[in-house]
């Protein structure tokens, strides 16, 4: 019996050894000279927290029947979009507060390393694991003591100002600036922007001028001595791949004054003082956030995610604002409806509204809300997305033009333009979708197009993030019914 057992073990080892050798020989010889491809480590993208997957498919974008009530023509075109992850709700005050707190803590830690506030260099990382110098970055593993010494207390108090009337300590929002960098892969990939002149023109019938100067536009930013942020677009000769790394500095604190600026002759001081700061509004959509601030949030959210990942971080796509086409595709649901729900009415059979909007003249409360509502209290659409109509309108990444989708490609349509400071103001208009708590029924249709200037905060505009899928090759396209 013992001999039989030993023989079985030996046979199993031999089979295992031959299998390993066979696999090795296959990779070297290609199974007798045949090309079999190179395999790699399988990657299964985890479901991002608070997001749902919108499968790729087809969309008849725009209004097929032109709007006779408002006299506005909305272009209509058949397009296709790839799959993506999308926030199931609008970004809330609570989530945006995490961004604000991160910026505040990063400034505090940076000051703790400043010689003017004690100069504890352990709050910054200045070398890599091999001892080579690197661009200093914050050491988040360094704990802040519960009891601050005199220098640390001065650093903390430097972030606050005192209310001259009440004596209350308030965060100095003017200091809450977030600096981030985005590499423009699309511009870097253009043939006209190739570093080697011979690669710029594939037409061999034309002579390539090796001395041709290629001018590119690059976004850069700095803070002057008075604490004022300057985001600028500069034109410069192409010199290397790092010319496509754009730098931005954005003050991240939302404009809480938008409530009184948007509605003149209206008593909205309560919202000004409480909407963002009071925890009672934590689950309400953040407002008073510009398009520029929404993009900064996406950049921070990406960096925050990548810090928590290991080798697989290279497969993850960055968070961003949805394109106008992605937003409408996701809002219409799996059947491409006019509204995010299944029928053309804004009420169900029991007379309950499907969304938070303005049902009647001056009557904001008929749907149960006065201003914004908590996210997710109305039923989701068939994609699992909440509040795709009403509550707050939402920023997209698409520049607004009257031509709309007719000026776009029919594959992943997008019109993108980073307006320079000196550009005409109409080039700073960005598409806003979904309608809001203050809008009538017609404005909350999925196809309705609106716009706002990229630096203009509103009490009725928020946003949600999307993220392209890491891979779409194995997914089935469910498409749309025509």
N, C-alpha and C positions, 0 to 999 in steps of 0.2 A: 504493500500500500504506500509505504514511504517512497519507494522508487518511482511509482506512478506519479505521485505528487511532484517529485523533483523534476521528472521529465516534462510534466505540464508547465511548470514554472520556466524551465529552460526553453520550451517551445514558445511560450508567451514572450520571453525576452528576445528571442530570435526574430519573431514577427515584428516586435516593436522596433528592433534595431534595423531590420530590413526596410520598415516603413519610413524611419527617419532618413536612412541612406537614400531610399527611393525619392523622397521629397527633395533631398539636397541635390541629387543627380538631375531631377526634373527641372529644378531652378537653374542648374548650370547648362544642361544640354537641351532644355526646351522639349522634353519628351521625344527624343529622337530627332531633334532638329526643328520641331514645330514651335511656332511662336505661341505661347500660352498666356502671356501677360504677366505683370508683376502685381502680386497681392500685397496689401498693407494691413495695418491694424484696423479692424472694424470700428466705426464711430457711430454711436447711436445718440442723437441729439436729445438731451433731456428737455422736458417741457418747462419753459420759463415760468417762473412764479407769476400768477395773476394774468396769464396770457392764454389765448386760444389759437388753434391753428386754423387758418383760412386756406383751404385747398385752392390750387390754381384752377383757372377756368376762363369762361367767356362772358363778356358783358356788352350789352347795348347801352353805351354810356350816353347820358343826356336825356332830354325830354323828346319823346317821339311826337307828342302832341304839343305844339307850342302854347305857351301860357297867354291866353287871351285876357285874363283878369289883370295881370300886371304888365302886359305888353312887352315882355322880355323874351327874346329869342335865345334859347339854350341849344348849342350845337349837339348833334347826335351822331354817334359813330360806333361801329362794332370794333371792340378791342379785346385783347387777351392779356391776362396778368398771371404772373407766377405766384406760387404759394408764399405765405408769410405768417409770422406770429403777430398777434395784435392784442393790446391790453383789453381785457374784457370790460373794463370800465374806464372812464376818464381819470386822469391822474388827480388824486385827491389832495386836499390841504395837508393831510398827514404825511403822504409820500413826498410832497414837495418840501415840507418842513425838514425831512431827513436830509435833503439836499442842502438846505440853508444851514442846518446844524453842522453838516460836514464841512462846509466852507468856513464857518465860524471856528470850528475846532482846528482846521488846518492853519488858519491865520494865527490862532493862539499858540499852537505848537511851534510855528515858525518864529514867533516873537520870543518864545522861551529859549530858542537857540541864538537869539540876537544878543550881542554883548551889552546892549542898553538895558536888557531885562534879565541879566544873570549869565547869559552866554553858555547855557548847557547844550553842548554840541551833540549830546546823545539823542536829542530829539530829531536830528537829521541824519540821513544816511549819505555819506560822501564817497564811499568805496564799494566796489563789487566784492563778491566772495573771494576773489583772488587778490584783493588789495589794490586794485587799479582804481584811480580816481574817476568818478562819474558826476554827472549833473546832480547836485544835492536834491534829495527828495525827503519827504516827511517819514519819520520812523513811527509808524502807527503801533508798533509793538511796545514802545516805551510808555509805561503807565504814568498818568498825571497823578501826583499825590493828592490824597483827600484834603490834607491841610497844606495850604499854599504858604510859601515863605514871602518875604516882603517883595522881592523882585517878581515872583510869580503872580502875586496879587496885583501888582502894578500892570503886568502884561494883560491880566484878565480884565481889569477895570478900563484899560485902554480901548476895549471893544464896545464900551457902553457910553451913553450920554445921560445926563440928568435932566428930567423934566423940570423946567424952572418954576412951574406952578405947583406941582404935587410933590416934587422931590424924588419921583420914581425913577429907578434905573431902567433905561430902555436901550435895546441893542442899536448901535449906530449902523444902520442899514447901508450907509454910503461906503462903508469899508468892505462889505461882503461881495468882493469881486472874485470871480472864478476864471482862471486862465486854462485854456485847453488848446490842443492842436489836432488838426484833421488833415490827413494826407489825401490829396486829390488824385486818386488812382486813375480816374477817367481822363483827366487832362494829361497826366504823365504818359498814358498809353497812346495818345494821338501821334500819328506819324510826323506831323509837322513839328512836334515837340521832342523828337528824338535827339539825343546828345550827339550821335554820330551823323554828320550831314548826309552820308550816302544812304542812310536808312529812311530819310524823310520823303523820298519820292521813289516809288517802285517802278515808275515808267522810265525804262532805260533809254528811251529816245530823247530824253531831255537831260541836258548837262546840269549836274549838281554843283552849286557854288559853295565850296567849303568855307568861304568867309562870310556867308550869309548870317546876319544877326537875327535870331529868333527872339521876339519880345513876348513875355508872358506877364500875366497879372497875378500878383501874390497878395494875400490878405495878411496883415500884420497888426500888432496892437501894442500899446504901452500906456502907462499911467504917469501923468506929469507930476510935478512937484506939488501941485495943488490938489492932487487926488482925483483929477478928472481923467476918465478913460478916453483913449483915442484909438478907435478901430479904423484902419486905413487900408485902401487897396493901392498898391504901387505897381507900376510897370517897370520891368527890369529885363536885361538880356538874359537869356537862358544860359546857365553856367553848370548845372548839375542836377541830379535827381532830387536833392533837398529843396530845390526851388518850389516844389509842389507841396511842401509842408506849410499849411496855413495856421496862423496863430490868432486866437480870439481872446478877449477879456470882456466878461459880461458881469454886470452887477445883478445878482440873482434874486434880490428881495422883490416880491411882487408889489405892484403899485396899489396899495390899499385905498388910495384916494380916488380910484376909478369910480367908486360908487357915487360920489358927489359930483364928479366931473362929467359922468355919462348922463346924469339925470338932473338937469337944472330945475329950480323951483320945486325941489323934492327933498324930504327930510330922510336922508339915508346915513346920518352920522353913526347910527348903531352899527351898520355893516362896516363902515370905515374903521371903527374901533375894535370890532369883534370878529369879523368873518374869518380872517386868517389866524388871529392869535388865540381865539377862544376854542378850547378842545371840543366844545359842543359841535363845532363845524368840521371836525377832523375828517369825516367821511363824505364831505361835500366836495365837489370839483374845485380845484384851485382856479382862481380867475385873477385878472390884473397882471397876467404874464404875457410878455411880448413874444413874437415869433423867435426873436433872438434868444430870449431866456429859455424857451421851450427847447431850442436846439442845444443850448448849454446843458440842460437837464439830461438830454439824450446822451451827450458826450460823457457826462459824469456817470450816468447809469452804466454805460459801457465799461468805463475804466473801473468802476466799483465791482462789476461782474468779473472782469478779467483778473483782478487781484485774487479772487477766490478760486480760480481755476488753475490747473497745472498745464500739462502739455497739450491738452485738448483745447486750450484757449485759442490756438491758431485756426481752429475750424469754425469758431463762433463768429457770426456776423454782428455788426454794431447796431445798437439801437438808433432809431431815427424817427422823424415824422413821416407819416404815410404820404404817398403821392396822392394827387386828387383822384386818379383812377382807382388806386387801391382802396381809398376811403369809400368811394361810391360802391365799388364791387362788394366790399365787406358789409356795407349798410343795407344793401338790397336783399341780402340773405340768399339762400340756395336757389330760390325761384325767381330772383331778379325783380322783386316787387317794387311798386312805386314808393311805398313806405317800408320801414324795417319789419313791419308785421304783414300778415297774409292778405288783408283786405284793404280797400281804399278808404274806409271810414277811420276816424281817429278814436272811436269808441267801440267797446265790445258789446255783446248782446245784453249785458247787465247795465249798460250806460256808463261804464268806467273808462276813463281815458287811458290810452296806450303810452302817453308820454307827457312830459312837463313842458308846456308851451303856453301861449296866450290864447285861450279859446274864444274870447269875446272882447269887444271894445272896453278897455279899462278894467275888465274882470280877469285878473291874473289867478284868482283863487279857485276857479271852477274845477280845475284839475287836481285840487288839493294842496297846491303850493302857491306861495307868493313870489319868491325869487327862485333860486336854485333849489334842488332837492338832494337828499342823500343819493349817492350813486347806487344803481342796482335795485331800486325799489320797484321799478317797472319790469315787466317780463323781457327777457332777451330775445333777439331775433334768432333765426334758424342757424346762424353761425355761432351762437352763444355769446353775442356781444350786447351789452346793456347801453341804453341811452344814446343810440345812434341817431335818434331824432330828439330834438329839444334838450332841456337841461342847460347845457352850454354848447355853443358852436365850437368847432375844433379847427385848429391850425393844420394845414397840410404843407408839404415841402414845395408845392408847385407855385410858380409865379402866375399871377392872374393876367390873362389877356382876354379880350372880347372873342377872339377866334376860338379860344378854349381847346377842346380835344381835336378840332380840325387841323390845328397846327402841330399835333403830336403824332408820333409813330403809333401804329396799331398793335405793337408788341411792347408790353410794359410801358405805356405812354407816360411821358414826363416832360415838363418844361422847367428847367432849373436855371436860375440866374442869381448870383450873389452881387447885389447892387453895391457899387462903390459909393462913398460918401458924397462925391460930386455928381453922381448920376441924377437925372430928373426924378422927381419924387414918384411919378407913376410907375417907375421900374421897381419900386419898393413895395408894390402891392402883392400880397400872397393870398392864395385861395383859402377860404374858410368854408367849412361844410357843416351841415346838420341842423342849422337853426338853433335857437336857444329858448330859454324860459320867457323871454320878452317878445318872441316872434309869433305871428299868426300861422295858421295851419299850412298855407302854401309854402312857407319858408322852411318847413321841417321835412319836406320831401327829400328823398335821397339824392335826387338829381339837381336840386337847387344849388346854384353857384352864387357865392358872395365873396367879398374880399375885405382886407384891412391892411393898413401899412405895417410893415414888419416891426417897427419900433413903437407901435401904438398899443398900450394895454387897455383892455375893456373888461367891464364887470360881467360880460356875457360870453366871453371867449376863453376856452381852456384848450386842452389837448390830450391826446393819448399817443403812446409810442407803438412802433412796429419793429419787427426784426426779420430780415430775410431768412429763409430756411437754410440751414447749413448744407443740405443736399435735397434735391427734388427728383433724382433719377429713379427712385423706387416708389414714388408716390403715384397714385392713380388720379387722373384728372376727372373730376365729376362733371365739370362743365355747367352749362346753363341750357335750359330749354328755349328754343327760339320761338 
